[in-house]
Amino acid sequence: MRQIDSPIGAAYEVLEYRARKRDLLDLAQAAPRYPAAPEVIEHIGTVARQPHYFNHDMWLRMNGIRPVYLEPGPTCCRP
């Protein structure tokens, strides 16, 4: 099967070699140990290819702030 190697599997492999044997919080518990369905992978690929972007201007406007852009030019006080 052709798929991307998961860092989760690599982490499980080295668990027995760690110095401390205290309990660990498994941050990968929500990630399944099997690949996603082909339909899901195809949908993610389709969405990822579409142009999506978010920038600082959009964030300001969403928060009710109208950005003001200044023209580049000389500094305030010339000698």
Summary of the structure (lengths in Angstrom):
residues: 79
radius of gyration: 24.3
end to end distance: 70.6
largest distance: 70.6
contacts: 79
relative contact order: 0.08
helix: 38%
strand: 0%
